[in-house]
């Protein structure tokens, strides 16, 4: 009998050990799956708020009943950027808590201490102790109704700097945190911190690149009889300087030079090539050459200097009307055609014969088109980022441009610019956009 009992006890111990091992393995698998999903979610976008909101939606309810993320701003202020609770009916209560604590944190809170450099905190919350430091009766009541039971507060740390905190809480679910939860939260915080740090680095690089790009573009001159406006928008997917440019300049014979170009690439080499081409084109145009001759000479320069950057360009020479209509002559080097809106609202694309890129047509005379430009007409020159979008054929983009120009207000060039960008340059831009609009005044 004793032997049978002993055997049965051993069997129960083995079964219990197997169950414990299975439970531990399943928990480890869930933890790894959570971390893998978090990595995927955080890498999906450079929008910090969206990334962290998605992270809290993973953590709740798998790990916690409530999850928040606070970040330190460049001014040292703390801002809550994400919050999620398992019970949607409690969301108004949590919002009221944020209203009652507009700064988000008290100086003696665990969150504030972790932000100041203290290590991660895992603590069971004693309601009496929590409420003892709160004087505001409504705030005390909100905390009572939330019913916090335990908390995990871990720093978001990157490059030895604390960027924020990830906070996990339990309330009425009855769950508690353990050391494995703390390790998981710390792993999540490291991934979130890397996302925040990368996004901020990208934002700074993107801002510097945009400022440099704008510094390379000209200030548009005031020219009697001409209303002009221009815009430059950097592509959303690049943090580097690009090669898109525009230019307007008065010429000695009273005509006006108009140019838009695009040097392929997003780096300092493309920006340097853009600066060279813009300056040289203006120099050749100043000598009184026709648009086709200007581009022919630009071809010779690019070939002679063995410039490796591919580029497109459209250049027009506008004779403003004095008595009656003006005239426009345009030559094209592999660029998209300008669009001309007549005073009656009709829109035409000024397409020349198929043309090669700048530097590729050496020895081949480029074609020109000549158009009558009546007072009240609007001319639009642009780079491909305005009409080319992922998944949309270029022909559809050009048709969309013609429709947008036809429906644009006739008030001034600035309004036309704004209308075209609203209609065409929406969402995340695949490429940079340079846009030049000129209106011939009556």
VEXNUPA-520715 format. One line per field, with one value per residue (C-alpha): z, y, x; residue number from 0. Coordinates in nm, 3 decimals. Example, Ala and Ser with C-alpha at 12.3 -4.5 7.8 and 13.67 -1.06 7.14 Angstrom:
BEGIN
w <- (0.780 | 0.714)
v <- (-0.450 | -0.106)
u <- (1.230 | 1.367)
pos <- (0 | 1)
//
This chain:
BEGIN
w <- (0.000 | 0.093 | -0.236 | -0.433 | -0.255 | -0.319 | -0.688 | -0.712 | -0.543 | -0.779 | -1.072 | -0.947 | -0.900 | -1.256 | -1.394 | -1.197 | -1.323 | -1.680 | -1.641 | -1.492 | -1.771 | -2.034 | -1.875 | -1.863 | -2.226 | -2.337 | -2.144 | -2.297 | -2.640 | -2.578 | -2.459 | -2.772 | -2.994 | -2.820 | -2.863 | -3.229 | -3.296 | -3.110 | -3.322 | -3.638 | -3.521 | -3.412 | -3.739 | -3.955 | -3.942 | -3.844 | -3.686 | -3.317 | -3.183 | -3.414 | -3.330 | -2.956 | -2.979 | -3.161 | -2.892 | -2.612 | -2.806 | -2.800 | -2.431 | -2.333 | -2.242 | -2.290 | -2.013 | -1.838 | -1.781 | -1.857 | -2.044 | -2.097 | -2.265 | -2.165 | -2.360 | -2.267 | -2.511 | -2.625 | -2.377 | -2.088 | -2.053 | -2.016 | -2.257 | -2.262 | -2.620 | -2.588 | -2.349 | -2.364 | -2.116 | -2.143 | -2.043 | -2.293 | -2.041 | -1.821 | -2.091 | -1.981 | -1.627 | -1.745 | -1.948 | -1.641 | -1.453 | -1.718 | -1.693 | -1.316 | -1.360 | -1.662 | -1.611 | -1.620 | -1.327 | -0.972 | -0.875 | -0.634 | -0.873 | -0.992 | -1.348 | -1.261 | -1.073 | -1.364 | -1.601 | -1.370 | -1.408 | -1.146 | -1.253 | -1.349 | -1.080 | -1.006 | -0.715 | -0.560 | -0.499 | -0.158 | -0.213 | 0.128 | 0.061 | -0.289 | -0.171 | 0.129 | -0.092 | -0.283 | -0.150 | -0.434 | -0.341 | -0.700 | -0.794 | -0.494 | -0.606 | -0.961 | -0.830 | -0.608 | -0.905 | -1.122 | -0.845 | -0.931 | -0.784 | -0.926 | -1.158 | -1.382 | -1.483 | -1.714 | -1.889 | -2.263 | -2.291 | -2.609 | -2.641 | -2.263 | -2.252 | -2.101 | -2.367 | -2.175 | -1.976 | -2.047 | -1.764 | -1.714 | -1.452 | -1.324 | -1.157 | -1.127 | -1.331 | -1.033 | -1.217 | -1.067 | -1.218 | -1.168 | -1.267 | -1.610 | -1.675 | -1.573 | -1.819 | -2.097 | -2.025 | -2.031 | -2.371 | -2.504 | -2.371 | -2.541 | -2.874 | -2.826 | -2.733 | -3.048 | -3.253 | -3.087 | -3.123 | -3.491 | -3.568 | -3.402 | -3.584 | -3.913 | -3.839 | -3.767 | -4.080 | -4.289 | -4.152 | -4.222 | -4.573 | -4.644 | -4.517 | -4.733 | -5.036 | -4.988 | -4.949 | -5.296 | -5.455 | -5.575 | -5.445 | -5.722 | -5.863 | -5.907 | -6.281 | -6.417 | -6.595 | -6.435 | -6.129 | -6.009 | -5.726 | -5.651 | -5.402 | -5.301 | -5.106 | -4.996 | -5.048 | -4.733 | -4.773 | -4.784 | -4.526 | -4.782 | -5.001 | -5.353 | -5.699 | -5.785 | -5.874 | -6.034 | -6.158 | -6.291 | -6.419 | -6.628 | -6.941 | -7.098 | -7.397 | -7.174 | -7.200 | -6.897 | -6.849 | -6.682 | -6.585 | -6.383 | -6.355 | -6.169 | -6.103 | -6.018 | -5.671 | -5.313 | -5.192 | -5.187 | -5.533 | -5.677 | -5.496 | -5.626 | -5.982 | -5.949 | -5.845 | -6.140 | -6.398 | -6.270 | -6.275 | -6.616 | -6.774 | -6.651 | -6.792 | -7.136 | -7.135 | -7.051 | -7.381 | -7.568 | -7.698 | -7.782 | -7.540 | -7.772 | -7.804 | -7.426 | -7.369 | -7.650 | -7.479 | -7.147 | -7.312 | -7.419 | -7.067 | -6.906 | -7.161 | -7.139 | -6.759 | -6.763 | -6.506 | -6.404 | -6.269 | -6.488 | -6.512 | -6.685 | -6.755 | -6.928 | -7.021 | -7.161 | -7.282 | -7.231 | -7.419 | -7.216 | -7.407 | -7.473 | -7.724 | -7.765 | -7.677 | -7.564 | -7.694 | -7.524 | -7.667 | -7.480 | -7.517 | -7.320 | -7.208 | -7.097 | -6.867 | -6.827 | -7.043 | -6.903 | -6.874 | -7.011 | -6.911 | -7.143 | -7.015 | -7.127 | -6.891 | -7.147 | -7.053 | -7.290 | -7.228 | -7.427 | -7.545 | -7.780 | -7.964 | -7.742 | -7.591 | -7.419 | -7.077 | -7.023 | -7.163 | -7.371 | -7.686 | -7.790 | -8.163 | -8.191 | -8.212 | -7.962 | -8.071 | -7.955 | -7.932 | -7.962 | -7.810 | -7.805 | -7.446 | -7.389 | -7.087 | -6.805 | -6.905 | -6.641 | -6.708 | -6.480 | -6.474 | -6.229 | -6.146 | -6.160 | -5.787 | -5.847 | -6.088 | -6.032 | -5.744 | -5.665 | -5.850 | -6.080 | -6.446 | -6.553 | -6.811 | -6.534 | -6.335 | -6.627 | -6.678 | -6.307 | -6.343 | -6.637 | -6.446 | -6.132 | -6.330 | -6.509 | -6.174 | -6.000 | -5.892 | -6.123 | -5.845 | -5.837 | -5.883 | -5.510 | -5.507 | -5.812 | -5.642 | -5.328 | -5.527 | -5.732 | -5.424 | -5.244 | -5.538 | -5.641 | -5.367 | -5.096 | -4.842 | -4.820 | -5.125 | -5.312 | -5.448 | -5.413 | -5.579 | -5.740 | -5.873 | -6.060 | -6.161 | -6.362 | -6.467 | -6.747 | -6.624 | -6.841)
v <- (0.000 | 0.237 | 0.163 | 0.233 | 0.566 | 0.659 | 0.575 | 0.781 | 1.077 | 1.060 | 1.047 | 1.356 | 1.540 | 1.454 | 1.566 | 1.889 | 1.951 | 1.888 | 2.128 | 2.392 | 2.347 | 2.363 | 2.676 | 2.836 | 2.744 | 2.883 | 3.202 | 3.238 | 3.181 | 3.449 | 3.686 | 3.627 | 3.668 | 3.995 | 4.128 | 4.024 | 4.191 | 4.503 | 4.523 | 4.498 | 4.758 | 5.007 | 4.973 | 5.026 | 5.408 | 5.704 | 5.871 | 5.846 | 5.899 | 5.634 | 5.384 | 5.423 | 5.410 | 5.077 | 4.957 | 5.029 | 4.841 | 4.534 | 4.560 | 4.595 | 4.355 | 4.094 | 4.231 | 4.510 | 4.669 | 5.017 | 5.135 | 5.486 | 5.635 | 5.973 | 6.147 | 6.428 | 6.718 | 6.928 | 7.193 | 6.946 | 6.923 | 6.584 | 6.489 | 6.182 | 6.058 | 5.727 | 5.566 | 5.249 | 5.073 | 4.733 | 4.877 | 5.137 | 5.260 | 5.381 | 5.601 | 5.912 | 5.854 | 5.838 | 6.154 | 6.328 | 6.215 | 6.381 | 6.700 | 6.710 | 6.655 | 6.878 | 6.847 | 6.471 | 6.399 | 6.500 | 6.547 | 6.251 | 6.009 | 5.694 | 5.821 | 6.147 | 5.959 | 5.722 | 6.019 | 6.176 | 5.871 | 5.622 | 5.254 | 5.077 | 5.039 | 4.745 | 4.807 | 4.697 | 5.001 | 5.066 | 5.285 | 5.453 | 5.545 | 5.664 | 5.888 | 6.022 | 6.250 | 6.393 | 6.693 | 6.741 | 6.549 | 6.495 | 6.360 | 6.125 | 6.001 | 5.939 | 5.730 | 5.533 | 5.455 | 5.351 | 5.118 | 5.078 | 4.764 | 4.742 | 4.932 | 4.880 | 5.197 | 5.151 | 5.413 | 5.463 | 5.500 | 5.551 | 5.659 | 5.696 | 5.944 | 5.893 | 5.988 | 5.893 | 5.618 | 5.321 | 5.261 | 4.950 | 4.923 | 4.664 | 4.742 | 4.527 | 4.227 | 4.074 | 4.014 | 4.111 | 4.175 | 3.960 | 3.973 | 3.827 | 4.103 | 4.355 | 4.201 | 4.205 | 4.567 | 4.663 | 4.493 | 4.676 | 5.006 | 4.953 | 4.892 | 5.194 | 5.415 | 5.312 | 5.403 | 5.744 | 5.816 | 5.715 | 5.921 | 6.229 | 6.185 | 6.148 | 6.457 | 6.665 | 6.540 | 6.603 | 6.958 | 7.035 | 6.891 | 7.096 | 7.416 | 7.351 | 7.280 | 7.601 | 7.801 | 7.683 | 7.806 | 8.166 | 8.448 | 8.526 | 8.877 | 9.131 | 9.174 | 9.423 | 9.254 | 8.916 | 8.753 | 8.460 | 8.207 | 7.897 | 7.612 | 7.345 | 7.039 | 6.773 | 6.408 | 6.241 | 5.934 | 6.106 | 6.298 | 6.417 | 6.723 | 6.681 | 6.825 | 6.985 | 7.356 | 7.644 | 7.986 | 8.312 | 8.594 | 8.908 | 8.919 | 9.225 | 9.237 | 9.263 | 8.897 | 8.667 | 8.337 | 8.053 | 7.724 | 7.411 | 7.116 | 6.796 | 6.641 | 6.275 | 6.167 | 6.286 | 6.380 | 6.667 | 6.571 | 6.618 | 6.950 | 7.071 | 6.968 | 7.146 | 7.467 | 7.442 | 7.379 | 7.658 | 7.914 | 7.810 | 7.805 | 8.156 | 8.265 | 8.117 | 8.265 | 8.608 | 8.606 | 8.614 | 8.260 | 8.080 | 7.808 | 7.528 | 7.679 | 7.729 | 7.361 | 7.259 | 7.452 | 7.298 | 6.957 | 7.056 | 7.168 | 6.847 | 6.637 | 6.850 | 6.834 | 6.466 | 6.524 | 6.185 | 6.309 | 6.258 | 6.565 | 6.695 | 7.057 | 7.271 | 7.629 | 7.894 | 8.249 | 8.466 | 8.789 | 8.979 | 9.143 | 9.514 | 9.559 | 9.239 | 8.895 | 8.785 | 8.491 | 8.195 | 7.975 | 7.652 | 7.380 | 7.058 | 6.821 | 6.504 | 6.695 | 6.683 | 6.938 | 7.276 | 7.339 | 7.657 | 7.780 | 8.034 | 8.313 | 8.111 | 7.828 | 7.575 | 7.392 | 7.258 | 7.068 | 7.224 | 6.902 | 6.900 | 6.596 | 6.325 | 6.475 | 6.333 | 6.418 | 6.702 | 6.597 | 6.310 | 6.505 | 6.632 | 6.701 | 6.677 | 7.003 | 7.023 | 7.121 | 7.429 | 7.507 | 7.860 | 7.966 | 8.280 | 8.387 | 8.614 | 8.844 | 8.646 | 8.320 | 8.101 | 7.887 | 7.599 | 7.436 | 7.151 | 6.845 | 6.487 | 6.461 | 6.666 | 6.419 | 6.086 | 5.879 | 5.514 | 5.305 | 5.584 | 5.601 | 5.926 | 5.989 | 5.991 | 6.231 | 6.472 | 6.453 | 6.527 | 6.829 | 6.963 | 6.922 | 7.083 | 7.379 | 7.423 | 7.440 | 7.661 | 8.011 | 8.297 | 8.536 | 8.516 | 8.281 | 8.206 | 8.080 | 7.863 | 7.715 | 7.633 | 7.479 | 7.255 | 7.130 | 7.062 | 6.866 | 6.681 | 6.673 | 6.500 | 6.243 | 6.119 | 6.242 | 5.981 | 6.247 | 6.615 | 6.872 | 7.198 | 7.406 | 7.737 | 7.929 | 8.253 | 8.462 | 8.715 | 9.026 | 9.227)
u <- (0.000 | 0.283 | 0.459 | 0.141 | 0.091 | 0.453 | 0.419 | 0.100 | 0.266 | 0.560 | 0.323 | 0.141 | 0.471 | 0.576 | 0.240 | 0.259 | 0.612 | 0.499 | 0.206 | 0.432 | 0.687 | 0.411 | 0.266 | 0.610 | 0.680 | 0.345 | 0.408 | 0.755 | 0.605 | 0.344 | 0.616 | 0.826 | 0.520 | 0.433 | 0.786 | 0.794 | 0.458 | 0.571 | 0.886 | 0.676 | 0.426 | 0.692 | 0.882 | 0.572 | 0.577 | 0.793 | 0.491 | 0.579 | 0.227 | 0.082 | 0.357 | 0.316 | -0.063 | -0.031 | 0.209 | -0.039 | -0.308 | -0.081 | 0.003 | -0.362 | -0.512 | -0.234 | -0.013 | -0.197 | -0.536 | -0.406 | -0.098 | 0.036 | 0.342 | 0.486 | 0.763 | 0.997 | 0.980 | 1.274 | 1.157 | 1.171 | 0.794 | 0.630 | 0.353 | 0.131 | 0.132 | -0.054 | -0.302 | -0.512 | -0.745 | -0.911 | -1.249 | -1.371 | -1.627 | -1.342 | -1.190 | -1.388 | -1.265 | -0.904 | -0.952 | -1.086 | -0.776 | -0.560 | -0.765 | -0.721 | -0.347 | -0.273 | 0.100 | 0.054 | 0.287 | 0.360 | 0.722 | 0.712 | 0.536 | 0.708 | 0.687 | 0.863 | 1.135 | 1.201 | 1.212 | 1.470 | 1.694 | 1.575 | 1.560 | 1.241 | 0.976 | 0.746 | 0.514 | 0.186 | -0.028 | -0.177 | -0.482 | -0.452 | -0.089 | -0.175 | -0.457 | -0.272 | -0.064 | -0.364 | -0.555 | -0.804 | -1.120 | -1.234 | -0.893 | -0.906 | -1.247 | -1.123 | -0.835 | -1.075 | -1.299 | -1.005 | -0.890 | -0.521 | -0.364 | -0.011 | 0.221 | 0.523 | 0.708 | 1.009 | 1.224 | 1.244 | 1.618 | 1.825 | 2.187 | 2.209 | 1.924 | 1.579 | 1.326 | 1.013 | 0.842 | 0.621 | 0.372 | 0.159 | -0.116 | -0.360 | -0.690 | -0.999 | -0.882 | -0.705 | -0.377 | -0.041 | 0.300 | 0.610 | 0.977 | 0.905 | 0.652 | 0.916 | 1.164 | 0.904 | 0.811 | 1.179 | 1.220 | 0.913 | 1.047 | 1.384 | 1.211 | 0.985 | 1.281 | 1.465 | 1.158 | 1.127 | 1.499 | 1.506 | 1.196 | 1.344 | 1.676 | 1.490 | 1.282 | 1.591 | 1.768 | 1.457 | 1.429 | 1.796 | 1.769 | 1.458 | 1.621 | 1.927 | 1.709 | 1.513 | 1.836 | 1.938 | 1.616 | 1.579 | 1.366 | 1.120 | 1.169 | 0.893 | 0.830 | 0.579 | 0.291 | 0.356 | 0.203 | 0.415 | 0.425 | 0.630 | 0.636 | 0.882 | 0.766 | 1.014 | 0.926 | 0.793 | 1.017 | 1.354 | 1.554 | 1.808 | 1.836 | 1.699 | 1.758 | 1.422 | 1.436 | 1.252 | 1.359 | 1.212 | 1.432 | 1.400 | 1.616 | 1.783 | 1.548 | 1.242 | 1.140 | 1.116 | 1.296 | 1.101 | 1.260 | 1.191 | 1.428 | 1.493 | 1.833 | 1.787 | 1.886 | 1.862 | 2.208 | 2.454 | 2.581 | 2.232 | 2.197 | 2.534 | 2.444 | 2.110 | 2.288 | 2.528 | 2.257 | 2.033 | 2.316 | 2.449 | 2.102 | 2.041 | 2.378 | 2.306 | 1.956 | 2.098 | 2.286 | 1.955 | 1.958 | 1.635 | 1.511 | 1.627 | 1.973 | 1.996 | 1.924 | 2.162 | 2.440 | 2.343 | 2.386 | 2.737 | 2.827 | 2.703 | 2.890 | 3.204 | 3.221 | 3.128 | 2.852 | 2.715 | 2.380 | 2.076 | 1.854 | 1.543 | 1.458 | 1.199 | 1.285 | 1.056 | 1.104 | 0.796 | 0.737 | 0.481 | 0.194 | 0.215 | -0.065 | -0.261 | -0.123 | 0.221 | 0.423 | 0.587 | 0.860 | 0.939 | 1.203 | 1.208 | 1.484 | 1.308 | 1.074 | 0.699 | 0.511 | 0.404 | 0.031 | -0.128 | -0.473 | -0.628 | -0.855 | -1.159 | -1.057 | -0.934 | -0.612 | -0.348 | -0.025 | 0.259 | 0.420 | 0.719 | 0.851 | 0.995 | 1.311 | 1.615 | 1.749 | 1.994 | 2.331 | 2.191 | 2.100 | 2.444 | 2.446 | 2.068 | 1.875 | 1.592 | 1.242 | 1.055 | 0.689 | 0.557 | 0.227 | 0.020 | -0.032 | -0.326 | -0.361 | -0.522 | -0.352 | -0.183 | 0.125 | 0.226 | 0.572 | 0.632 | 0.840 | 0.717 | 0.644 | 0.327 | 0.166 | 0.340 | 0.207 | 0.261 | 0.005 | -0.117 | -0.004 | 0.158 | -0.116 | -0.374 | -0.157 | -0.134 | -0.509 | -0.559 | -0.328 | -0.530 | -0.855 | -0.714 | -0.579 | -0.912 | -1.093 | -0.835 | -0.938 | -0.852 | -0.761 | -0.379 | -0.083 | -0.061 | -0.419 | -0.354 | -0.045 | -0.239 | -0.525 | -0.294 | -0.111 | -0.438 | -0.575 | -0.260 | 0.006 | -0.196 | -0.082 | 0.276 | 0.466 | 0.668 | 0.905 | 0.993 | 0.768 | 0.878 | 0.591 | 0.599 | 0.285 | 0.286 | -0.013 | 0.006 | -0.168 | -0.403)
pos <- (0 | 1 | 2 | 3 | 4 | 5 | 6 | 7 | 8 | 9 | 10 | 11 | 12 | 13 | 14 | 15 | 16 | 17 | 18 | 19 | 20 | 21 | 22 | 23 | 24 | 25 | 26 | 27 | 28 | 29 | 30 | 31 | 32 | 33 | 34 | 35 | 36 | 37 | 38 | 39 | 40 | 41 | 42 | 43 | 44 | 45 | 46 | 47 | 48 | 49 | 50 | 51 | 52 | 53 | 54 | 55 | 56 | 57 | 58 | 59 | 60 | 61 | 62 | 63 | 64 | 65 | 66 | 67 | 68 | 69 | 70 | 71 | 72 | 73 | 74 | 75 | 76 | 77 | 78 | 79 | 80 | 81 | 82 | 83 | 84 | 85 | 86 | 87 | 88 | 89 | 90 | 91 | 92 | 93 | 94 | 95 | 96 | 97 | 98 | 99 | 100 | 101 | 102 | 103 | 104 | 105 | 106 | 107 | 108 | 109 | 110 | 111 | 112 | 113 | 114 | 115 | 116 | 117 | 118 | 119 | 120 | 121 | 122 | 123 | 124 | 125 | 126 | 127 | 128 | 129 | 130 | 131 | 132 | 133 | 134 | 135 | 136 | 137 | 138 | 139 | 140 | 141 | 142 | 143 | 144 | 145 | 146 | 147 | 148 | 149 | 150 | 151 | 152 | 153 | 154 | 155 | 156 | 157 | 158 | 159 | 160 | 161 | 162 | 163 | 164 | 165 | 166 | 167 | 168 | 169 | 170 | 171 | 172 | 173 | 174 | 175 | 176 | 177 | 178 | 179 | 180 | 181 | 182 | 183 | 184 | 185 | 186 | 187 | 188 | 189 | 190 | 191 | 192 | 193 | 194 | 195 | 196 | 197 | 198 | 199 | 200 | 201 | 202 | 203 | 204 | 205 | 206 | 207 | 208 | 209 | 210 | 211 | 212 | 213 | 214 | 215 | 216 | 217 | 218 | 219 | 220 | 221 | 222 | 223 | 224 | 225 | 226 | 227 | 228 | 229 | 230 | 231 | 232 | 233 | 234 | 235 | 236 | 237 | 238 | 239 | 240 | 241 | 242 | 243 | 244 | 245 | 246 | 247 | 248 | 249 | 250 | 251 | 252 | 253 | 254 | 255 | 256 | 257 | 258 | 259 | 260 | 261 | 262 | 263 | 264 | 265 | 266 | 267 | 268 | 269 | 270 | 271 | 272 | 273 | 274 | 275 | 276 | 277 | 278 | 279 | 280 | 281 | 282 | 283 | 284 | 285 | 286 | 287 | 288 | 289 | 290 | 291 | 292 | 293 | 294 | 295 | 296 | 297 | 298 | 299 | 300 | 301 | 302 | 303 | 304 | 305 | 306 | 307 | 308 | 309 | 310 | 311 | 312 | 313 | 314 | 315 | 316 | 317 | 318 | 319 | 320 | 321 | 322 | 323 | 324 | 325 | 326 | 327 | 328 | 329 | 330 | 331 | 332 | 333 | 334 | 335 | 336 | 337 | 338 | 339 | 340 | 341 | 342 | 343 | 344 | 345 | 346 | 347 | 348 | 349 | 350 | 351 | 352 | 353 | 354 | 355 | 356 | 357 | 358 | 359 | 360 | 361 | 362 | 363 | 364 | 365 | 366 | 367 | 368 | 369 | 370 | 371 | 372 | 373 | 374 | 375 | 376 | 377 | 378 | 379 | 380 | 381 | 382 | 383 | 384 | 385 | 386 | 387 | 388 | 389 | 390 | 391 | 392 | 393 | 394 | 395 | 396 | 397 | 398 | 399 | 400 | 401 | 402 | 403 | 404 | 405 | 406 | 407 | 408 | 409 | 410 | 411 | 412 | 413 | 414 | 415 | 416 | 417 | 418 | 419 | 420 | 421 | 422 | 423 | 424 | 425 | 426 | 427 | 428 | 429 | 430 | 431 | 432 | 433 | 434 | 435 | 436 | 437 | 438 | 439 | 440 | 441)
//
